[in-house]
């Protein structure tokens, strides 16, 4: 749990500090969002997997990481040096779905020795 909290705080920090250079419109920004929130979903997945089904773990991992990403976007909307972006939110959700799905398939195959 500590790792998740530290990771979320790290994302928050880098999401609110003023930046120069790459901004929301740059394609690498979307790739970064995809990877960062995919990794966030994996951290949630590994934490939640201990006590629930594979389907519920996958769903909640996607939900929690995507909601956190949306919350960060809302926070950025209030900052004059940042901006809200639905495309960033879509990249967050996409990363969470893809990473969680891959990890869930991996878990399923390991459990069923496929």
C-alpha positions as CSV (number, residue, x, y, z in Angstrom):
1,X,0.0,0.0,0.0
2,X,2.9,2.3,0.8
3,X,4.2,1.9,-2.8
4,X,0.8,2.9,-4.2
5,X,0.6,6.0,-2.0
6,X,4.1,7.1,-2.9
7,X,3.4,6.5,-6.6
8,X,0.2,8.6,-6.4
9,X,2.0,11.4,-4.6
10,X,4.7,11.4,-7.3
11,X,2.1,11.6,-10.0
12,X,0.4,14.5,-8.2
13,X,3.7,16.3,-7.7
14,X,4.7,16.1,-11.4
15,X,1.1,17.0,-12.4
16,X,0.9,20.3,-10.6
17,X,4.4,21.8,-10.9
18,X,4.8,24.4,-13.6
19,X,6.5,22.9,-16.7
20,X,8.1,24.3,-19.9
21,X,8.5,22.3,-23.0
22,X,6.2,19.4,-23.8
23,X,2.6,20.2,-23.2
24,X,-0.8,18.5,-23.6
25,X,-0.8,18.8,-27.4
26,X,2.4,16.8,-28.0
27,X,2.0,13.1,-28.9
28,X,4.6,12.0,-26.3
29,X,2.4,13.5,-23.6
30,X,-0.3,11.0,-24.5
31,X,2.2,8.1,-24.5
32,X,3.4,9.2,-21.0
33,X,-0.2,9.3,-19.7
34,X,-0.9,5.9,-21.2
35,X,2.2,4.4,-19.5
36,X,1.9,6.2,-16.2
37,X,-1.7,5.3,-15.6
38,X,-1.1,1.8,-17.0
39,X,1.5,1.3,-14.3
40,X,-0.9,2.9,-11.7
41,X,-3.5,0.3,-12.7
42,X,-0.9,-2.5,-12.2
43,X,-0.1,-1.3,-8.8
44,X,-3.7,-1.2,-7.8
45,X,-4.1,-4.7,-9.4
46,X,-1.3,-6.2,-7.4
47,X,-2.6,-4.7,-4.2
48,X,-6.3,-5.7,-4.8
49,X,-5.6,-9.2,-6.2
50,X,-5.0,-10.6,-2.8
51,X,-8.6,-10.5,-1.7
52,X,-10.9,-10.6,-4.7
53,X,-11.8,-12.2,-8.0
54,X,-9.8,-11.6,-11.1
55,X,-12.7,-9.8,-12.8
56,X,-13.3,-7.5,-9.8
57,X,-9.6,-6.8,-9.4
58,X,-9.3,-5.8,-13.1
59,X,-12.4,-3.6,-12.9
60,X,-11.4,-1.8,-9.8
61,X,-7.8,-1.3,-11.0
62,X,-9.1,0.4,-14.1
63,X,-11.7,2.4,-12.1
64,X,-9.3,3.6,-9.4
65,X,-6.5,4.6,-11.7
66,X,-8.8,6.3,-14.2
67,X,-10.6,8.2,-11.4
68,X,-7.3,9.3,-10.0
69,X,-6.2,10.5,-13.5
70,X,-9.5,12.4,-13.9
71,X,-9.0,14.0,-10.4
72,X,-5.6,15.1,-11.5
73,X,-7.1,16.7,-14.6
74,X,-9.6,18.6,-12.5
75,X,-6.8,19.8,-10.2
76,X,-4.9,21.0,-13.3
77,X,-7.9,22.8,-14.5
78,X,-7.7,25.1,-11.5
79,X,-4.0,25.9,-12.0
80,X,-3.1,28.8,-14.3
81,X,0.0,27.0,-15.6
82,X,-1.8,23.7,-16.4
83,X,-4.8,22.8,-18.4
84,X,-7.6,20.2,-18.4
85,X,-7.5,17.8,-21.3
86,X,-10.1,15.1,-22.1
87,X,-7.4,13.5,-24.4
88,X,-5.2,13.1,-21.4
89,X,-8.1,11.5,-19.6
90,X,-8.7,9.1,-22.5
91,X,-5.0,8.2,-22.5
92,X,-5.1,7.5,-18.8
93,X,-8.2,5.3,-19.3
94,X,-6.6,3.5,-22.3
95,X,-3.4,2.8,-20.4
96,X,-5.3,1.5,-17.4
97,X,-7.5,-0.8,-19.5
98,X,-4.6,-2.2,-21.6
99,X,-2.2,-2.8,-18.8
100,X,-4.9,-4.3,-16.6
101,X,-6.2,-6.6,-19.3
102,X,-2.7,-7.8,-20.1
103,X,-2.0,-8.5,-16.5
104,X,-5.4,-10.2,-15.9
105,X,-4.8,-12.5,-18.9
106,X,-1.3,-13.3,-17.5
107,X,-2.8,-14.1,-14.1
108,X,-5.5,-16.2,-15.7
109,X,-3.0,-18.2,-17.7
110,X,-0.8,-18.8,-14.7
111,X,-3.7,-19.9,-12.6
112,X,-5.0,-22.3,-15.3
113,X,-1.7,-23.3,-16.7
114,X,-2.6,-22.4,-20.2
